[in-house]
Amino acid sequence: MDEELEPVRSVEGWIVIVRGLHEEADEESLGERFMEYGTIKNIHLNLDRRTGYVKGYAFIEYEARKEAETAITEANDTQYLGETIKVDYAFIKGPAATLDDDRDRRDRRRDRSLSPARA
């Protein structure tokens, strides 16, 4: 009963996550690498505060879903700065909730264990 996971559009575009980046990657070279798949609206690289190096992942935003899909299919499992990168949608919609998941908060609290009685 595996349902297909569907990508979710952000407020302004389609965001892909690039994982496995070399610690010395930068926005400029990453942008040049991913520009061939479409117009990039935004790139965000998270840096380690202590070292100043890239944490190993980046978010790249495309305006059109087709551009994001092309980037995922063509760049996933390729080499970039000597590292194999993984590219996929950053946000996906999971399968629909089942009836068991639709219980309200009060019902879920009953599943918890009770606190021990105080003496």
MODELLER restraints for C-alpha pairs under 7 A, 6 or more apart:
rsr = mdl.restraints
at = mdl.atoms
rsr.add(forms.Gaussian(group=physical.xy_distance, feature=features.Distance(at['CA:3:A'], at['CA:95:A']), mean=5.84, stdev=0.5))
rsr.add(forms.Gaussian(group=physical.xy_distance, feature=features.Distance(at['CA:5:A'], at['CA:92:A']), mean=6.33, stdev=0.5))
rsr.add(forms.Gaussian(group=physical.xy_distance, feature=features.Distance(at['CA:5:A'], at['CA:93:A']), mean=5.81, stdev=0.5))
rsr.add(forms.Gaussian(group=physical.xy_distance, feature=features.Distance(at['CA:5:A'], at['CA:94:A']), mean=5.39, stdev=0.5))
rsr.add(forms.Gaussian(group=physical.xy_distance, feature=features.Distance(at['CA:5:A'], at['CA:95:A']), mean=6.55, stdev=0.5))
rsr.add(forms.Gaussian(group=physical.xy_distance, feature=features.Distance(at['CA:6:A'], at['CA:92:A']), mean=5.44, stdev=0.5))
rsr.add(forms.Gaussian(group=physical.xy_distance, feature=features.Distance(at['CA:6:A'], at['CA:93:A']), mean=5.14, stdev=0.5))
rsr.add(forms.Gaussian(group=physical.xy_distance, feature=features.Distance(at['CA:7:A'], at['CA:89:A']), mean=6.31, stdev=0.5))
rsr.add(forms.Gaussian(group=physical.xy_distance, feature=features.Distance(at['CA:7:A'], at['CA:91:A']), mean=5.95, stdev=0.5))
rsr.add(forms.Gaussian(group=physical.xy_distance, feature=features.Distance(at['CA:7:A'], at['CA:92:A']), mean=4.14, stdev=0.5))
rsr.add(forms.Gaussian(group=physical.xy_distance, feature=features.Distance(at['CA:7:A'], at['CA:93:A']), mean=5.95, stdev=0.5))
rsr.add(forms.Gaussian(group=physical.xy_distance, feature=features.Distance(at['CA:8:A'], at['CA:91:A']), mean=5.49, stdev=0.5))
rsr.add(forms.Gaussian(group=physical.xy_distance, feature=features.Distance(at['CA:8:A'], at['CA:92:A']), mean=5.15, stdev=0.5))
rsr.add(forms.Gaussian(group=physical.xy_distance, feature=features.Distance(at['CA:8:A'], at['CA:93:A']), mean=6.10, stdev=0.5))
rsr.add(forms.Gaussian(group=physical.xy_distance, feature=features.Distance(at['CA:13:A'], at['CA:61:A']), mean=6.09, stdev=0.5))
rsr.add(forms.Gaussian(group=physical.xy_distance, feature=features.Distance(at['CA:13:A'], at['CA:62:A']), mean=5.57, stdev=0.5))
rsr.add(forms.Gaussian(group=physical.xy_distance, feature=features.Distance(at['CA:13:A'], at['CA:63:A']), mean=4.51, stdev=0.5))
rsr.add(forms.Gaussian(group=physical.xy_distance, feature=features.Distance(at['CA:13:A'], at['CA:64:A']), mean=6.59, stdev=0.5))
rsr.add(forms.Gaussian(group=physical.xy_distance, feature=features.Distance(at['CA:14:A'], at['CA:61:A']), mean=5.50, stdev=0.5))
rsr.add(forms.Gaussian(group=physical.xy_distance, feature=features.Distance(at['CA:14:A'], at['CA:62:A']), mean=5.17, stdev=0.5))
rsr.add(forms.Gaussian(group=physical.xy_distance, feature=features.Distance(at['CA:14:A'], at['CA:63:A']), mean=6.06, stdev=0.5))
rsr.add(forms.Gaussian(group=physical.xy_distance, feature=features.Distance(at['CA:14:A'], at['CA:64:A']), mean=6.53, stdev=0.5))
rsr.add(forms.Gaussian(group=physical.xy_distance, feature=features.Distance(at['CA:14:A'], at['CA:65:A']), mean=5.85, stdev=0.5))
rsr.add(forms.Gaussian(group=physical.xy_distance, feature=features.Distance(at['CA:14:A'], at['CA:68:A']), mean=6.33, stdev=0.5))
rsr.add(forms.Gaussian(group=physical.xy_distance, feature=features.Distance(at['CA:15:A'], at['CA:59:A']), mean=6.42, stdev=0.5))
rsr.add(forms.Gaussian(group=physical.xy_distance, feature=features.Distance(at['CA:15:A'], at['CA:60:A']), mean=5.55, stdev=0.5))
rsr.add(forms.Gaussian(group=physical.xy_distance, feature=features.Distance(at['CA:15:A'], at['CA:61:A']), mean=4.29, stdev=0.5))
rsr.add(forms.Gaussian(group=physical.xy_distance, feature=features.Distance(at['CA:15:A'], at['CA:62:A']), mean=6.28, stdev=0.5))
rsr.add(forms.Gaussian(group=physical.xy_distance, feature=features.Distance(at['CA:15:A'], at['CA:89:A']), mean=6.11, stdev=0.5))
rsr.add(forms.Gaussian(group=physical.xy_distance, feature=features.Distance(at['CA:15:A'], at['CA:90:A']), mean=5.64, stdev=0.5))
rsr.add(forms.Gaussian(group=physical.xy_distance, feature=features.Distance(at['CA:16:A'], at['CA:59:A']), mean=5.73, stdev=0.5))
rsr.add(forms.Gaussian(group=physical.xy_distance, feature=features.Distance(at['CA:16:A'], at['CA:60:A']), mean=5.35, stdev=0.5))
rsr.add(forms.Gaussian(group=physical.xy_distance, feature=features.Distance(at['CA:16:A'], at['CA:61:A']), mean=6.37, stdev=0.5))
rsr.add(forms.Gaussian(group=physical.xy_distance, feature=features.Distance(at['CA:16:A'], at['CA:68:A']), mean=6.62, stdev=0.5))
rsr.add(forms.Gaussian(group=physical.xy_distance, feature=features.Distance(at['CA:16:A'], at['CA:87:A']), mean=6.67, stdev=0.5))
rsr.add(forms.Gaussian(group=physical.xy_distance, feature=features.Distance(at['CA:16:A'], at['CA:88:A']), mean=5.44, stdev=0.5))
rsr.add(forms.Gaussian(group=physical.xy_distance, feature=features.Distance(at['CA:16:A'], at['CA:89:A']), mean=4.28, stdev=0.5))
rsr.add(forms.Gaussian(group=physical.xy_distance, feature=features.Distance(at['CA:16:A'], at['CA:90:A']), mean=4.82, stdev=0.5))
rsr.add(forms.Gaussian(group=physical.xy_distance, feature=features.Distance(at['CA:17:A'], at['CA:57:A']), mean=6.89, stdev=0.5))
rsr.add(forms.Gaussian(group=physical.xy_distance, feature=features.Distance(at['CA:17:A'], at['CA:58:A']), mean=5.72, stdev=0.5))
rsr.add(forms.Gaussian(group=physical.xy_distance, feature=features.Distance(at['CA:17:A'], at['CA:59:A']), mean=4.67, stdev=0.5))
rsr.add(forms.Gaussian(group=physical.xy_distance, feature=features.Distance(at['CA:17:A'], at['CA:60:A']), mean=6.43, stdev=0.5))
rsr.add(forms.Gaussian(group=physical.xy_distance, feature=features.Distance(at['CA:17:A'], at['CA:87:A']), mean=5.71, stdev=0.5))
rsr.add(forms.Gaussian(group=physical.xy_distance, feature=features.Distance(at['CA:17:A'], at['CA:88:A']), mean=5.59, stdev=0.5))
rsr.add(forms.Gaussian(group=physical.xy_distance, feature=features.Distance(at['CA:17:A'], at['CA:89:A']), mean=5.94, stdev=0.5))
rsr.add(forms.Gaussian(group=physical.xy_distance, feature=features.Distance(at['CA:17:A'], at['CA:90:A']), mean=4.95, stdev=0.5))
rsr.add(forms.Gaussian(group=physical.xy_distance, feature=features.Distance(at['CA:18:A'], at['CA:57:A']), mean=5.36, stdev=0.5))
rsr.add(forms.Gaussian(group=physical.xy_distance, feature=features.Distance(at['CA:18:A'], at['CA:58:A']), mean=5.18, stdev=0.5))
rsr.add(forms.Gaussian(group=physical.xy_distance, feature=features.Distance(at['CA:18:A'], at['CA:59:A']), mean=6.33, stdev=0.5))
rsr.add(forms.Gaussian(group=physical.xy_distance, feature=features.Distance(at['CA:18:A'], at['CA:85:A']), mean=6.54, stdev=0.5))
rsr.add(forms.Gaussian(group=physical.xy_distance, feature=features.Distance(at['CA:18:A'], at['CA:86:A']), mean=5.69, stdev=0.5))
rsr.add(forms.Gaussian(group=physical.xy_distance, feature=features.Distance(at['CA:18:A'], at['CA:87:A']), mean=4.63, stdev=0.5))
rsr.add(forms.Gaussian(group=physical.xy_distance, feature=features.Distance(at['CA:18:A'], at['CA:88:A']), mean=6.89, stdev=0.5))
rsr.add(forms.Gaussian(group=physical.xy_distance, feature=features.Distance(at['CA:19:A'], at['CA:56:A']), mean=5.96, stdev=0.5))
rsr.add(forms.Gaussian(group=physical.xy_distance, feature=features.Distance(at['CA:19:A'], at['CA:57:A']), mean=4.35, stdev=0.5))
rsr.add(forms.Gaussian(group=physical.xy_distance, feature=features.Distance(at['CA:19:A'], at['CA:58:A']), mean=6.73, stdev=0.5))
rsr.add(forms.Gaussian(group=physical.xy_distance, feature=features.Distance(at['CA:19:A'], at['CA:85:A']), mean=5.59, stdev=0.5))
rsr.add(forms.Gaussian(group=physical.xy_distance, feature=features.Distance(at['CA:19:A'], at['CA:86:A']), mean=5.09, stdev=0.5))
rsr.add(forms.Gaussian(group=physical.xy_distance, feature=features.Distance(at['CA:19:A'], at['CA:87:A']), mean=6.46, stdev=0.5))
rsr.add(forms.Gaussian(group=physical.xy_distance, feature=features.Distance(at['CA:20:A'], at['CA:56:A']), mean=5.25, stdev=0.5))
rsr.add(forms.Gaussian(group=physical.xy_distance, feature=features.Distance(at['CA:20:A'], at['CA:57:A']), mean=6.15, stdev=0.5))
rsr.add(forms.Gaussian(group=physical.xy_distance, feature=features.Distance(at['CA:20:A'], at['CA:83:A']), mean=6.66, stdev=0.5))
rsr.add(forms.Gaussian(group=physical.xy_distance, feature=features.Distance(at['CA:20:A'], at['CA:84:A']), mean=6.39, stdev=0.5))
rsr.add(forms.Gaussian(group=physical.xy_distance, feature=features.Distance(at['CA:20:A'], at['CA:85:A']), mean=4.81, stdev=0.5))
rsr.add(forms.Gaussian(group=physical.xy_distance, feature=features.Distance(at['CA:20:A'], at['CA:86:A']), mean=6.39, stdev=0.5))
rsr.add(forms.Gaussian(group=physical.xy_distance, feature=features.Distance(at['CA:21:A'], at['CA:56:A']), mean=4.51, stdev=0.5))
rsr.add(forms.Gaussian(group=physical.xy_distance, feature=features.Distance(at['CA:21:A'], at['CA:57:A']), mean=5.63, stdev=0.5))
rsr.add(forms.Gaussian(group=physical.xy_distance, feature=features.Distance(at['CA:21:A'], at['CA:83:A']), mean=6.55, stdev=0.5))
rsr.add(forms.Gaussian(group=physical.xy_distance, feature=features.Distance(at['CA:21:A'], at['CA:85:A']), mean=6.23, stdev=0.5))
rsr.add(forms.Gaussian(group=physical.xy_distance, feature=features.Distance(at['CA:22:A'], at['CA:56:A']), mean=6.22, stdev=0.5))
rsr.add(forms.Gaussian(group=physical.xy_distance, feature=features.Distance(at['CA:22:A'], at['CA:81:A']), mean=6.36, stdev=0.5))
rsr.add(forms.Gaussian(group=physical.xy_distance, feature=features.Distance(at['CA:22:A'], at['CA:83:A']), mean=6.24, stdev=0.5))
rsr.add(forms.Gaussian(group=physical.xy_distance, feature=features.Distance(at['CA:23:A'], at['CA:53:A']), mean=5.25, stdev=0.5))
rsr.add(forms.Gaussian(group=physical.xy_distance, feature=features.Distance(at['CA:23:A'], at['CA:54:A']), mean=4.63, stdev=0.5))
rsr.add(forms.Gaussian(group=physical.xy_distance, feature=features.Distance(at['CA:23:A'], at['CA:55:A']), mean=6.51, stdev=0.5))
rsr.add(forms.Gaussian(group=physical.xy_distance, feature=features.Distance(at['CA:23:A'], at['CA:56:A']), mean=6.08, stdev=0.5))
rsr.add(forms.Gaussian(group=physical.xy_distance, feature=features.Distance(at['CA:24:A'], at['CA:53:A']), mean=6.07, stdev=0.5))
rsr.add(forms.Gaussian(group=physical.xy_distance, feature=features.Distance(at['CA:24:A'], at['CA:54:A']), mean=6.33, stdev=0.5))
rsr.add(forms.Gaussian(group=physical.xy_distance, feature=features.Distance(at['CA:25:A'], at['CA:54:A']), mean=6.68, stdev=0.5))
rsr.add(forms.Gaussian(group=physical.xy_distance, feature=features.Distance(at['CA:27:A'], at['CA:43:A']), mean=6.69, stdev=0.5))
rsr.add(forms.Gaussian(group=physical.xy_distance, feature=features.Distance(at['CA:27:A'], at['CA:45:A']), mean=6.91, stdev=0.5))
rsr.add(forms.Gaussian(group=physical.xy_distance, feature=features.Distance(at['CA:34:A'], at['CA:71:A']), mean=6.95, stdev=0.5))
rsr.add(forms.Gaussian(group=physical.xy_distance, feature=features.Distance(at['CA:37:A'], at['CA:67:A']), mean=5.67, stdev=0.5))
rsr.add(forms.Gaussian(group=physical.xy_distance, feature=features.Distance(at['CA:37:A'], at['CA:70:A']), mean=5.96, stdev=0.5))
rsr.add(forms.Gaussian(group=physical.xy_distance, feature=features.Distance(at['CA:37:A'], at['CA:71:A']), mean=5.35, stdev=0.5))
rsr.add(forms.Gaussian(group=physical.xy_distance, feature=features.Distance(at['CA:38:A'], at['CA:62:A']), mean=6.96, stdev=0.5))
rsr.add(forms.Gaussian(group=physical.xy_distance, feature=features.Distance(at['CA:38:A'], at['CA:67:A']), mean=5.07, stdev=0.5))
rsr.add(forms.Gaussian(group=physical.xy_distance, feature=features.Distance(at['CA:39:A'], at['CA:62:A']), mean=6.15, stdev=0.5))
rsr.add(forms.Gaussian(group=physical.xy_distance, feature=features.Distance(at['CA:39:A'], at['CA:63:A']), mean=7.00, stdev=0.5))
rsr.add(forms.Gaussian(group=physical.xy_distance, feature=features.Distance(at['CA:40:A'], at['CA:60:A']), mean=6.98, stdev=0.5))
rsr.add(forms.Gaussian(group=physical.xy_distance, feature=features.Distance(at['CA:40:A'], at['CA:61:A']), mean=5.88, stdev=0.5))
rsr.add(forms.Gaussian(group=physical.xy_distance, feature=features.Distance(at['CA:40:A'], at['CA:62:A']), mean=5.00, stdev=0.5))
rsr.add(forms.Gaussian(group=physical.xy_distance, feature=features.Distance(at['CA:41:A'], at['CA:61:A']), mean=5.41, stdev=0.5))
rsr.add(forms.Gaussian(group=physical.xy_distance, feature=features.Distance(at['CA:41:A'], at['CA:62:A']), mean=5.57, stdev=0.5))
rsr.add(forms.Gaussian(group=physical.xy_distance, feature=features.Distance(at['CA:41:A'], at['CA:63:A']), mean=6.56, stdev=0.5))
rsr.add(forms.Gaussian(group=physical.xy_distance, feature=features.Distance(at['CA:42:A'], at['CA:60:A']), mean=5.87, stdev=0.5))
rsr.add(forms.Gaussian(group=physical.xy_distance, feature=features.Distance(at['CA:42:A'], at['CA:61:A']), mean=5.10, stdev=0.5))
rsr.add(forms.Gaussian(group=physical.xy_distance, feature=features.Distance(at['CA:43:A'], at['CA:59:A']), mean=5.71, stdev=0.5))
rsr.add(forms.Gaussian(group=physical.xy_distance, feature=features.Distance(at['CA:43:A'], at['CA:60:A']), mean=4.58, stdev=0.5))
rsr.add(forms.Gaussian(group=physical.xy_distance, feature=features.Distance(at['CA:43:A'], at['CA:61:A']), mean=6.40, stdev=0.5))
rsr.add(forms.Gaussian(group=physical.xy_distance, feature=features.Distance(at['CA:44:A'], at['CA:58:A']), mean=5.59, stdev=0.5))
rsr.add(forms.Gaussian(group=physical.xy_distance, feature=features.Distance(at['CA:44:A'], at['CA:59:A']), mean=5.11, stdev=0.5))
rsr.add(forms.Gaussian(group=physical.xy_distance, feature=features.Distance(at['CA:44:A'], at['CA:60:A']), mean=6.55, stdev=0.5))
rsr.add(forms.Gaussian(group=physical.xy_distance, feature=features.Distance(at['CA:45:A'], at['CA:54:A']), mean=6.60, stdev=0.5))
rsr.add(forms.Gaussian(group=physical.xy_distance, feature=features.Distance(at['CA:45:A'], at['CA:57:A']), mean=6.67, stdev=0.5))
rsr.add(forms.Gaussian(group=physical.xy_distance, feature=features.Distance(at['CA:45:A'], at['CA:58:A']), mean=4.60, stdev=0.5))
rsr.add(forms.Gaussian(group=physical.xy_distance, feature=features.Distance(at['CA:45:A'], at['CA:59:A']), mean=6.65, stdev=0.5))
rsr.add(forms.Gaussian(group=physical.xy_distance, feature=features.Distance(at['CA:46:A'], at['CA:54:A']), mean=5.87, stdev=0.5))
rsr.add(forms.Gaussian(group=physical.xy_distance, feature=features.Distance(at['CA:46:A'], at['CA:55:A']), mean=5.86, stdev=0.5))
rsr.add(forms.Gaussian(group=physical.xy_distance, feature=features.Distance(at['CA:46:A'], at['CA:58:A']), mean=6.66, stdev=0.5))
rsr.add(forms.Gaussian(group=physical.xy_distance, feature=features.Distance(at['CA:47:A'], at['CA:53:A']), mean=5.36, stdev=0.5))
rsr.add(forms.Gaussian(group=physical.xy_distance, feature=features.Distance(at['CA:47:A'], at['CA:54:A']), mean=4.40, stdev=0.5))
rsr.add(forms.Gaussian(group=physical.xy_distance, feature=features.Distance(at['CA:47:A'], at['CA:55:A']), mean=5.39, stdev=0.5))
rsr.add(forms.Gaussian(group=physical.xy_distance, feature=features.Distance(at['CA:48:A'], at['CA:54:A']), mean=6.11, stdev=0.5))
rsr.add(forms.Gaussian(group=physical.xy_distance, feature=features.Distance(at['CA:48:A'], at['CA:55:A']), mean=5.65, stdev=0.5))
rsr.add(forms.Gaussian(group=physical.xy_distance, feature=features.Distance(at['CA:62:A'], at['CA:68:A']), mean=5.90, stdev=0.5))
rsr.add(forms.Gaussian(group=physical.xy_distance, feature=features.Distance(at['CA:72:A'], at['CA:87:A']), mean=5.21, stdev=0.5))
rsr.add(forms.Gaussian(group=physical.xy_distance, feature=features.Distance(at['CA:72:A'], at['CA:88:A']), mean=5.49, stdev=0.5))
rsr.add(forms.Gaussian(group=physical.xy_distance, feature=features.Distance(at['CA:75:A'], at['CA:87:A']), mean=6.48, stdev=0.5))
rsr.add(forms.Gaussian(group=physical.xy_distance, feature=features.Distance(at['CA:76:A'], at['CA:85:A']), mean=6.22, stdev=0.5))
rsr.add(forms.Gaussian(group=physical.xy_distance, feature=features.Distance(at['CA:76:A'], at['CA:86:A']), mean=4.81, stdev=0.5))
rsr.add(forms.Gaussian(group=physical.xy_distance, feature=features.Distance(at['CA:76:A'], at['CA:87:A']), mean=4.68, stdev=0.5))
rsr.add(forms.Gaussian(group=physical.xy_distance, feature=features.Distance(at['CA:77:A'], at['CA:84:A']), mean=5.66, stdev=0.5))
rsr.add(forms.Gaussian(group=physical.xy_distance, feature=features.Distance(at['CA:77:A'], at['CA:85:A']), mean=5.35, stdev=0.5))
rsr.add(forms.Gaussian(group=physical.xy_distance, feature=features.Distance(at['CA:77:A'], at['CA:86:A']), mean=5.36, stdev=0.5))
rsr.add(forms.Gaussian(group=physical.xy_distance, feature=features.Distance(at['CA:78:A'], at['CA:84:A']), mean=5.40, stdev=0.5))
rsr.add(forms.Gaussian(group=physical.xy_distance, feature=features.Distance(at['CA:78:A'], at['CA:85:A']), mean=5.78, stdev=0.5))
rsr.add(forms.Gaussian(group=physical.xy_distance, feature=features.Distance(at['CA:79:A'], at['CA:85:A']), mean=6.22, stdev=0.5))
